[in-house]
């Protein structure tokens, strides 16, 4: 009898445990919703649904206010008893109009967006699936708030609020991707990320230095990669996807698969993607200046300029790439969560297309100019511990090691000498982040960070005719860059309507470099930098009603000098060479934001953010002397000597405007429009438009969703930057811009009209199709060295199991 009683009791416990597994689905399609967030403050708990829309919510037992959120859906507020009475099944209603009631993690901690004064936008997984971006750079443009510059097809350098390159920060699973060789010129590191392995993407606008330290001046791009899913029952769970895509404009062939295998305590997730891109074909309607009538091939011991059979084909621009992601998760109990992640990405060699457009003596300047292969590897261990202690409620330890390899190869036309420069960086980081609820109204976030970058740079000069090679000048010195920081943020809920947030960060940084003086007569062989930076933020969010939200944020940011700033030797433009400068200090940014959002009758949402950023002590390229000389011989050409110096003040101001309109019969309309204006000080005291303040740009979308079908007709557009609006540093780059009637470079306005669709053929099979640039416009985004795709047909198939 006693054994029977214990058996019944055990079965009852099992039944209760199973009953505490919630299932969340789309109310209209009955599809399970993956990545829906479930959160409560008392008890403090946070979980995310898996691919089947399930999550174990036993930790919420007794909670009276549980928030269920997902981007693009109406927020649900329920008690645990409400969920229990509904048999732990919940349906969510899709809505295109909301005040972004979602959970954001770009702050490193899971926070409700309506309590964060910083402007943050989330890119919904369903939008990414519909848009089918080829690279992570293209993924960012789905937001409608990030402008993308490309010097070649294998690239993508985001511009946010008038800043770019090493004044923006990339975060992967909470780990900074920026290294000590992130340059002021356009960079393409973002393409190392695999869009198929990214679970969630957020963009934080404005300085984020309190959380992320150096470089987070214009914004932070936060990518969260796939999380291994545990089984919620005694049976193992197996799920995955197989995906294939073809695009006509560059003859793209992409294949991907991922698989998740999970038990109650262990889970494994594997992802693999391979991409093959041919030369990119531009449109037929637009400036003839963008056409490429020739390209260079090597035949025997000579370079031959060949007529391009189709000048719309941009040769050389093709490349291929593959990505591997492996994640392992171990959760021994509800208090501990261990996650290890391995990422590897490698591209083929690819041509820097804009350099192939440069001319000298009426002939192409270069016989070859290529990047690559570009390699990136990351090992990341993330340990989360939840417990109610005097110091914290939750602590997260992140240990990461990253390896970067970049290279560039260039050779003048009909020259046998090829310059090969290879850069390698080993990056190590430690982050320890704590969260603590203090009383009923305060939540305290604090932590520490340690970052080390070890830079190795080598140069080789090859004779491609003789087949010999000798050591050549390296691009950078051999260097070590270090950063050490303490930071804290307090969130104070003054009332249900008003929340304040304030933060501080103290950051020490150092740089030790050793220069090779055998190639260039530097007046020094070693250089050291040791300094500190103090940054802060103060903001507030006021919600007088469910239909209004006001927020403001005052923040500062900094960028510490890195190896690229202090020690680089390179040709910035024809006839100019940049040399090292060991006397640099950090640059500081001061920013103010003001945002207003209003929902009108559950049909229309308007969102406007104004901002103004001042940059002081800016590191810019200026004329310089080397051993008293204003010119030196570089790459066979007498070149003006320049160096990066703290010699300028810059300012950027602008507006971000968003509109969402819910229409009858499954239709909706959205618009994102961005205006920014930047000015930077020149060496003579005059001002010039800022190089990274793109002309006004935006995207407008007409959406339709009904049952299994999703359609979107949308337009991307950019306004003109005439010759007077171009920065002084851009006016001489006639190889990448169109020419006006006076022969001056300018960036014409452009638009593309596009149609995308997605159809759920079966619960396990989705077919996607689209036509980009329907009117076949020949366009080139501002500051880009390669044109966008012409009319492009896309077809994709995704199978889920």
Order of alpha helices (4+ residues) and beta strands (2+ residues): alpha-beta-beta-beta-beta-beta-beta-alpha-beta-beta-beta-beta-alpha-alpha-beta-beta-beta-beta-beta-beta-alpha-beta-beta-beta-beta-beta-beta-beta-beta-beta-beta-beta-beta-beta-beta-beta-beta-beta-beta-beta-beta-beta-beta-beta-beta-alpha-beta-beta-beta-beta-beta-beta-beta-beta-beta-beta-beta-beta-beta-beta-beta-beta
